[in-house]
Amino acid sequence: MKGGNFVKIDLLRPFLYIMCWLSPVSMAFASAVAASPTIHEDRLSDIDEIVESAIRAGQIPGAVVLVGTEDSVVYRKAFGYRALAPRKETMTADTIFDLSSLTKVISTTTAILQLAEKGKIRIEDPASDYWPEFKSNGKEYITIRQLLTHYSGLRPDIDLKPDWSGHDNAVKKVLREKPVSQPGTKFIYSDINFIVLGELVSRISGQTLDAYCAESIFKPMMMKDTMFNPQPPLRTRIAPTQYKNRNTGELLRGEVHDPSASRMGGVSGHAGLFSTVDDLSIFAQMLLKGGSVHGTRILSPLTVEKMTSPQSPPDKMILRGLGWDIDSPFSCNRGFLFPVGSYGHTGYTGTSIWIDPVSKVYIIILTNRVHPHGHGSADFIRSGISTVVASSLDPLTNAMILDGRRSLTGYSEIMKSYRIHGDRNGRVETGIDILEAEGFACLEGKNVGLITNHSGRDAMGKSTVELLFKAPRVKLRAIFSPEHGFSGGDEGQTDDFVREPVTGLPVYSLYGRIKRPSDSVLKGMDALVFDVQDAGVRFYTYITTLAYTMEAAAKNGVSFYVLDRPNPISASIVQGPTPDKDLRSFVNYFPMPIRHGMTVGELAQMFKAENRIDVDLHVVRMRGYERGDWFDETGLTWVNPSPNIRTLTEAVLYPGVAMVEGANVSVGRGTNIPFELLGSPWVDAKELSEYLNKRKIQGVRFMPAEFTPSRDRFKNELCRGVQIILIDRRALDPAALGVEIISALYRLFPKAFEIDKTLDLIGTRWLLQAIKNGEDPNAIVRRWQDSLKQFLDLRSKYLLY
């Protein structure tokens, strides 16, 4: 298990970073304010060679670099050319640059946090609280914090095709977006996040984003050259980016380079701002001084501390502040020596800012590396200059380190902020609990048949059979059991008929030869009651038994009662492809995604309406249940829904791993950890695990494994494959995992793997063919998003919670 231990240790890294801020010595108890460290200006001359080397290599046409402290500028120099085409123009220190994504932190983040200080917005609130239409397509739980830290789950950018223009059309495209991962679980650097935040600034302040920033940020700070959509008189000072039209030689100059921001009219929360090193120097000094500059307070010290310290989920490797970058794949401008604890941001056009609150030093690099052909790179000069500046500082004293971080929002606050909606310790009462509390009144005087198994129990562990049998005015006449039998321990087909040992009642099997109650058995019945714990998956046969018994009840004029129970893998998430209509079967009763995100009561309502089942249906709803509840958050006792789903971890993995088990592959049945293992005698364990790990599938890791099933497929044969380690259940898309596994097996072992036998559980031919064609699994997942949206629209009509 060394691999598993390594994963766990590695996950401690962000906790250790955060604790560096939170340890008592980093709080506000230093006895005296320490002086800033000495910066040796003579050592900064190495910056010249770094920039000039990049110019000679054609990486950039020129640059302006500024290094400063909280009180002064110690280095400011222009290099190379502002423009190379249509003619050369020498770079000057007052050149105005397209800041690109620096817009996110200079304007949008600052504006959002100003509004938060005024009590007009709360960063823990869903964005839809301030923009109700935003909640469409599964975005209702995305918070302001998740947008600011890029953990919203939204894609990197809105589509540019088909062609569109105008702010209103951009808004419409944002509203049509849906998260590609569960909010709060995965870092996706996303311009859409800041388009949304810019829109929120406008909606809350009543001003356009550019007007608000000019009035509330730039003007009070005397940032005279910072603006959206610079006026024509400034054109000669603006560094052009790339060709707007190669045929005419026209360049983007004073027009935003980012295509989405351009189509929005040059003003967006993610891009569009122009500025100079001198104006950005004022902004950096404001942050180092705790939010004030020129005698004007822009932000409170606590807000500055919050926005520039870790605010991303505490169990994630990528650290982000509110808007600001701390330690991520985009942190190249931190250099080699500045510690994690400093912060900054970069822009696509070649701009960057990095600030270290301990040494109280900041670095601003502005270049138009995309000029004129869209190529070039600023990464080398960003990291190189930061390293030179850090090495020019005297060693930091303990007092300086203490003073560098005087206060910080608490670790517990961050934990709370990233608790996904529904992540709680609930006290759920299931349908049988409610029925019992009401004295079984709705069944009074009725002859009743009960569809149940071992999972039908109340909160005290009493079986539903016992409760209905002893109910004084209820006549329990027969029991019906789904797959795995009444006891829940049978792997295969059960007997058609047995006696329940305590009550002596007949137990009719609804799996195997007979799948529906016969008319003769239902004769004289007044009601059928369904109380079975489902697994939340399309091909889990208990829900087909639910539908078949509803159809039988309708045929015989019998009322139908569903005692509702939780979806154990959360009823807030819907994932996977929708099956072909002609592949309807016992494992594909209804055209819905693999992970349907519904309770059995909700499914019953949908089956009745959509399949026109003319049954007298009653759903006994749960009390205290929330859609986002995972089973271990309900307060209920776990009962294995079937023999091979023994833990919630196995239930989470089941929708994906089970997709492959129709083929010649063991999924761990006959071992102690079914659905956590996958393999076959013909698999190379090391090759498969390495391949799957390289795929970087969110939420899981893979370890080479060997196992010998004691029963089921490959009984007593040595199988080689992988053990699947669940790292983050919210980040995992199990349907995508299933596609990744099937694709890997087919790619690595095409002659041995019987891929066609996976069709029944996959449920759709196009997906199987896409895998055979070598299509990337990520592209396959994107292809089923439209059908997901259609199902979400249908599903919304039947939700009870």
N, C-alpha and C positions, 0 to 999 in steps of 0.2 A: 504493500500500500504506500510505497514511497511517493509515487506520483500524487496520490490524494493528499498526503501530508504537505507536499511541496505547494500544491494549489492553495491550501489553507494558509500556509505561512505567507505566500506571496500576497494574499488578499489583506494581510495585516498592514501592508505598506501605507495605504491612505490613512488608516487609523493612526499610525505613528506620526505621519505628517501633521495631522490635525492636532494630536496631543502635544506636539511641539508648540502650537499656539496656545493650547489650553492649560499647560502645566502651570502651577502657581508662579514659577519664576518668570513666566512670560506675561503675567498680569500687571496690574497697575500699581505695583508696590515697590518700584525702584526708589531708593532714598533720594535720588537727585536726577535731574534730567541730564543725560550725557551729551557731550558735544559731538558734532558730526565728525567722522574720521577725516583725516587729511587726505586730499587727493593730489597726487604728484602730477602736475600739469605737463611736465617735461616728458612723462611717459606716454602721454596721449598722442605724441607725434606718430606713433605706429599706426594710428587710424588712417593717416594719409596714404600709406603704402597699401593698406587693405582696400581702400576705395579706388585708388588709381589702378591697382591690379585688376579689379573687377571691370573698370572702364576699358582697360587695354584688352581684356578678354572678351569684350563685347557683351558682358552680362547686363550692364546698365549704361545709359548714355551719360549720366552724371548723377550727383546726389548733393543733398545738404544734410550735414550732421551737426547736432547740438548735444552737448553734455552739460548737465547742470546739477546744482544742489538745491536745497529748499530756499536758499537765499540768493544764489548767483548763478550766472552762466560761466563755465570755465573753458568751454571749447565750442566754437561755432565757425563752420567753414563750408564753403561751396566748392564743388568739384565738377569738372567736365562741362557737359553741355545740357542746357535746358531742352533743346530740340536739335535733332539731326536732320529733320526734313520739315518742310521743303528746302530749308537751308539751316546751317548751324547757328545756334544761339547760345552764347555763354551762360552757364548757370550762375545765378546770383542768390545770395542768402535770403532774399525776400521773395523768392519764387513761391507761387501758390500751387499746391499739388492736389490732385484728386486723392482724398484719403481712403477711398474704398471702404473696407470693413472697419476702419477706425471710427467710422460713423456710429457703429454700434455702441461704443463705450463713451465717446466724447459727447454725443448728443442724446441718443435714445436711452441708454442706461441712466445717465444723469437726470434726464427728464422724468423717467419713471420713478426714480428714488426721491426726487423733489416732490412729486405728487404723493408718494408714500409718506413723506415727512409731514405733509399737510393733511394727512388722514383721508385723502381722496381715493387711495388704492391700497390694498394689502397684498404683499408679495405671496402670501400663502393661499390667496383666494384663486379659484378657477378664473381664467380669463373670461369665460362666458358670463360671469357675474356682471361684467362691465360691457360685454358685447354679446348679448343673448344669442344672436345668430351663429356665433362661433361654435356652439356646442354640437353642431351637426356632424355626422359621420364619425362618431366616437371621440370627439374632442372635448366632451363636457367636463372631464376631470383634469385637463391640462392646466396647471397653475402658472401664475406669473413667474414664480421661482424657476420652474422647469423651462420656461421660455428663456429666461435670462442665463441659465446655466447649460442650455442645449441638451437637456434631458426630457424634452417634450415628446420625443418619438416621431416628430414630423420630419419629412424628407428635407434634403439640403436646399432645394430651390423649387419654385413653381416652374411649370413647363413653359417653354417659349413658343412651342408649336401646338396647335395652329397659331398663326400670328394674332396678336392682340395688342391693344394699347389703352392707356388711360388708367387712372387710379381705381375707378369703379370696377373695371374688368379684372384688375389684380385682386381686389377684395373678393370678387366672385370666385376666382380661382382658389384663393385661400380657404374660403368656406367649403369648397368641394374637396379639399385635402382631408385625408384620414391618416392617423398615426400608422407608421410602418412597424413600430414596436410599442410595447406597453409604456405609457408615460412614467418617467421616473426610473427606468431600468437601463437605458442604453444611451451613451453619448453619441449624438449625431449633430455635427456642426451644421446649423441650418439658418439660411437667410430668411426662411419663412418665419422662424421664431421672432425675428426682429421686425419683419414687416407687420406682424401682429402687434408687437409692442409699440411700434410707431403709430399704428391705427388707434391703439388704446390711449396714447398721449392725446391724440386729436379728439377722441370721443369724450375723454374725461375733462380736458382743459377747455374745450370749446374752440381751440385754435388749431390751425394746421401745424404739423410738426415743425416746419421751418420757422414759422412765426413764433411758436412757443419758445424754441431754442434761442432765437435771436433776442427775444425779450427777456427771458429768464436765465439764460446761461451766458451767451456771448457778449451781449452789451454790458451787463454788470461786471464782467471780467475784463472788459476793454480788449476783447479779442476781435480787433477791427477787420482782420482779413479772413475770418471764418464764416462760412455761409454755404447755403445750398444755392444752386443756379447762379453763379457769379455774373455780375453785370458786364456788358461788352467792354467798357473802359478798362477793365482789369485783364483783358485778354492777353496783352503783351507780357504780363508777369506770370501767366499760367503755363505750367509744363504740360505739353500735349501728351496724350497717350498714344493709341494706335490709330491706324487709318480707319476713317469712317467710310470712305469710299476709295478703294484702291485705283479705280479707273480715273477718277478726277484728282486724286492725290489729296483729297480733303481729310484732315485729321480731327480727331476728337480733342477739342481744346476749350475748356470751360463747360463742356458737356460731360455728364457722368459716364464713366467707362462701363460700369455694370449694366448689362442689358435689361435686367428686370427693373432696376431703378430708372433707367432711361425711359422705358415704356411707361413708367408711372409718372413721368413728367419731371424727373430729376430729384424728387423728394421721396425718400423712403427711410424706414427705420434701420435698414441694413447697409445702405450705401447712398452716396450723393453729396457728402460733405466735402468742402474744399478748405484748405488752411495752409499756414506756414509754420516753420519751426518755431518762430518767435511766439506765435499764438499758442501753440501746443506746449511750449515751455511755461507759459502762464498757467495753463491747465494742470500740468504736472506739479508745479509748485503749490497750486491750490490743494491738491491731494496730499502732498507731503506736509502741508501746514494744517491738516485736519479739516479741510473744506472751506477755508477762507483765503482771500487774496485781495489786495488793494483795499483792505478794510471792509470788504463785502463778503458775507457768508453765502456760499453757494450750496453747501451740504453740511450737515452736522458731523462732528468727529466720529460719532458712533456709526453713522451711515457710511462714511468713508471706510471705517474699519470693517464693516459688514461686507461692503461691495468688493473689497480687495483681499478677503480671506476666504477659506474654503466654504462654499455653500452648496456644492454638489452632493449627491448621495454619499454618505460616509463609508459605504462598502465598495466604492468604485475606485479604479486605479487612476482615472483621469480627474484632475482637480481643477475646478473652475470657481471663480468668485461670481458675484452678480455682474454679468457682462464680461468681466475681466478674466484673462487666461492666467493660470498659475502653473500648472504642469500638465501639458497635453501634447499631442502630436504637432501642435501649432506653436510650441514654445521655443522655437529655434533662436529667437531673438534674446532669450535669457543668457545665452552663451554657456561657457563651461564652468564659470566660477560663481556667478550669482546664485544664491541658495533658493531652494523651494521656499516660498514665503515672499519673494518678490513677485511682481505681477506685470502684465502688459497686454499688448494686442498687436496684430499685424493686419495689413491690408493687401489685397490682391495686386494692386498696382505697384507695390514695392515699398509701402510705408510701414513704419513700426514705431512703437513706443514701449520702453521698459523702465520700470520704477522699482527701486529697492528701498523699502521703508526703514530698513536697519541702517544702511550706510547713508540714507537720504540722498541718493544719487539717481538721476534719471538720464535716459539716452533716447534721443529722437533721431530717426533716420527717415528721410523722405527722398524717394527716387521714383522715376517713372519707368520702371524696368520693362514695361510692355511696349515702349516706344522704339521704333515705329511699327514693327511687324507683329507685335503680340507675344514675342519671345523674351528671353532674358530671365535672370534670377537674382534675387536679393538675399537669399538665405545665407550665403557665405559672409557677406559684409555684416549682416545682422548678428550672427553668432560671433564673428571675429571681433567686431567693435565692442560688443558687450564684454567679451573676455579681456580685451585690452583695458577697458575702463575698470573692471573689477580688479585686475592685477595692479592697477595704479593706486589703489587704496591702501592705506596703512592697515595692519591687522585690527580687527574689531575687538574692543574690550567687552567684558561681561556687561558693564553698565550700558554700553551702546546697544547690545543685543536686548537687554531688558527694556530699554527705552523704545526700541524699534517697534514693539508690539505692546501697547499699553492696555488694550482691552480687546475682547472678542466675544461675539455671540457664542452661546454655549453649544457644545457638542449635542446636548439633548435637544436643543431647538432644531438643529439640522436633522437629527434623527426623526423628529416629529414631522418636519416639513416634507420628508420624503416617504412618509407612510402612505402607501397607495390607498385611494378611496376604498374603504371596506376593510382595510388592514386593522384589525381590532380584536379584542377579546369579548365576544358576544355571548349572549344567553338566548339561544334560539329554541323556540318551541315548535316542533314539527306538527304535521297534520294530525297524527295520532294523539299527541299531547292536547291539542285543541279539541279534538273530538271527545276525548276522555273528560276534559274539563267541562264540556257542555253536556255531559251525561249521555252521550250517544243519541241525543234527541232526534237528529235527522234520520236515524235508522230505526227509530222506535216502531215496533210492530212489523218489521220487515224480515222476510226470509233473505239471507245474505250469503253471497259467495265472496271469498276473500282471495285476491291474488297477492301473494306475499312469499317471502322466504325468511331466512335467519336474520336479515337486516331490518325486518319489520318489528321495531321495538320502540317503547316510549322512553322518556328521559330517565326513568328509573330502571330501565333494562327489562321491563315486562314485555313479553311478545304481544303483538297485535292479535294473534290467534287467541291467546289466553284472555285478553281484555274483552274481545268481542264475544267469546264463548261464555264468559261470566256476566256480561252485561244483561241485566234482568229483562229488558224488553226487546232484546235483539235475538233473532234466531239464526245463528251461524250454521249453515247447512253443508258447505263444502269449501275446500281450499284448493287453489290452483298455484302451481309453482312455475317460475321461468327457468331459463337455462341454469344448469348447475344444481337444480333440484331444490327441494324445500329446505334442506340443511345447508345448502350453499357450498357443499364440499365435493360434489360430483363433477368430474372433468368432462365427461361425455354425456351421452343420452341417458336420461333417467327412465325408470319404469313408467308405464302409462298411468298406473294407479297403485297407490299404497295407502296405508292408514296412518294418520297422525297418532303417535303413541299415547299422548295424554288425553286428548278429547275423543279419540276413536273416529274422528271425521275422515272422510275420503280426501286424499290429496291427488289431484289430477295434474299430470305433467303437461306443460305447454311447450315442450321442447323435444325435438326428435320427430317421431312419426306423426304426432298430433300437436298442432300449434295453436289451435283455437278451441274454446269450450264448445262442446256439441250442443245442439238444440235440446237433446234429451236431458242432458245434465242441467241445462239452464231452465228447464221446465219447472214452473212453480217459484222461481226466483223473483224477488222484487228489486234487488240491488246487487251490484258487484262493487267491491271496494278494492282499490289498488294501493298497496303500501310496500314499495320496494325501493331500496336505495340505488339510484342510477349512478353512472360514472361520468356523465357529461359528454359522451362521444357518440357520433352518428352510428357507428357499426356495433355499438354495445347493445346486445339483443333485447335487453329488458324493455327498451322503449318501443321496440317492434311488438313485443308481447302486450304492452300497454295499448297500442293501436289495434291489434287484432282482437283483444278482449272488448274494446270499445265497439268495434264493428259487430261482434257477436251480440253484445248487449243491445245495440240498435236493432238488430234483426229480430230479437226476441222481446222487445219492449221492456227491457230491464234498465233501471236507472244506474248511473255509473258515478262513483265517488272516488276522487283521487286525494289521498292523504299526502300532501306535498312534503318534499324533503329537499335539502340543499343540493345544488350542483357542487360536488366536492372540489372541482378544479376552477371554481369561480364562475358565476353566471354573468360576469361583465366582459368576458373576452370571447370573441368569435373568430375562428381561424380555419383555414383550409379550403380545398376545392369543393364545389357542389357536384354531385354525381350526375351522370347522364340519365335521362328519364327512362331509357329502355333497359337500364341496369338495376332497376328496382328489385330488391330481394329482401330476405330476412335480415341482412346486415345493411341494407339501404332502403328503409321503408319510405323515407321522405326526402325530397331534394334539398338537403341542407348541408352546410359545411361540416367537416369532421368534428370540430369543436364548436358545438352549437350555442353555448352560452345561455341555456334555458333550464328551468326546473321541470320536473315531470308534469306538474300542474299546468305550466305554461305550454308545454308540448301538447298536452291533451287538448287544450283550447285551440291550438293551431291545427292539430290533426282533424278535430271536429269541423272547424270552419273551412279549411282549405281542401279537405278530402270529402266534404259534405257527408259526414257521418251523422245521421239523424238520431243522436242519442241524447237522453236527458242527463247532461253532464253537470256535476257539482265538484268544485275544487275546494277542499278545506285548506285554507292558506296557513302558512307559518306565521308565527309572531316573533318579532325581534330579528328577522332576517334582513340582510342587505345584499344587494347583487354582488358586491365585490368580495363577499366572504369566501375565503378558502375554508375547507372543512375544519382545519385546526384553529380557526378563528370563531367558530360557532358555539363553542362550549359543549358540543355533543361528543359522545364517546365514539371513537372510530370502530366500526365493524367492517371487516373485509367484505366488500360488495360481491366478490367472487374469489375463488381459490387462489388466483394468481395476481390479485391486486391486494397486497397485504399492508401496504403503507401508502400515505399520501404521495410520497415521492414516486412510487410505481404508478399511481393514478395519473400523475402529471406527465410522466414519460409515455404512458400507454398509448395516447392518440397517435404519436409519431412512430414509436417502435413497432406497434402492432400492424402498421401499414404494410410491413414486409413479410409478416408471418404466413401469408398464403403460399409463399415460395419455399424453396428448400433451405430454409434458414431457421435456426433455433433462436427464440427470443427469451430463453432462460426458463421456460416452463420445465419443471422437474429439478430446479435448483432453489436455493434459498432466496435469490433476488431476481425473480422473473421481471422482465421488461427493463431491468438494469443491465442485463447481459444480452449480447447478440453475437452469433457466430455460426460456424459450420465446419465440418472436417476439411473442406477445401479452401478455407480462408487463411490468408497470411496475416496473423494478428498485428505484427509490427507495421506492416505496410498499410493496413486498414486504419489503425489508430493514428499513424502519422498523417495520412491523407485527410482524415476527418478533422484532426486538430488544426491542420493548415487552412481548413475552410473557415475557421474562426466563427463557429456557430454560437450565437449568443445564448448564454445560460447553461451550457454544458461543456464538459471536457471528456476526453476519451483515454482510457488506459488499455494496453494490450492485455488480453485475458485468455485463459484456457479453462474449460469447464466440461463436465460430463453429466448430462441430464439423466435423472433417474427414471424419467418417463417421458411420454410425448415424443416429439420429433427427435431423432438421433439418440434414442434411449440407449444408455450405456456406451455411447461413442464419444471419443474425445473431440470436442469442438474448440476451434480457435477463433478469436474475434476480439471484441472490445467490451469493457465495462464502461457504462455511461455514468459519469459523475454529474449530478445535478448541482449547479452552482447558484443559479438564480432562476427561480420558477417564474417570476414575472417577466424576465427578459426572454425566456424560451418561447418560441413558436413551435409547438410540437409537430404540427403538420409540415412545416418547413424542414424540421429535423427528419421526418419520415422521407421526404423527397431527397434530402442530402444522403441519407443512408442507402436508399435504393439506387440513386445515381452513382454513389461510390462503389457499391457492389457490382453494378453493371460495367462501370468504367474499368475497375481493377480485375474483375473475374468474369468477363463476358461469356465465356464458354461454359462455366460451371453454374452460374446464377440463372435460375429459371424465372426471369423477370415477368413474363406474361402472367404468371400465377398471382401476381400482386394486384391484378385489375379489380377483383371483387371488392377489396377493401379501399383501394384508391378511389374507385367508383367512376372514373372518367378516362376515356380513351385518349384524349388529346394530351393529358399529362404524361401518360405512359409513353406515348410516341415522342413527346418532347425530351424525355430522359433518354430514349433510344437514339434520338438525333444529336445527343451531346449538348443540349441546351443547358446553360448554367442554372442551377437550382434557384438562385436569387431572381433570375428573369422569370422562371416558372412561377414563383410565388407572386410576382407582380402581375402575372397574367390572370390570376384568379381574383384580383381585387374588385373588379367590376361585379362579379357574381356575389362576392361578399356584401357589397353595398346593397344589391338587390335583396339579399336575404335579410340584412339588417333592417331595411325598410319594412319587409314583411313581418319580421320578428317583433318589431316595435308595437304592433297592434295587439300582441298577446301577452305582454309583460305584466306581471302582477306586483313586482317589487321595484 
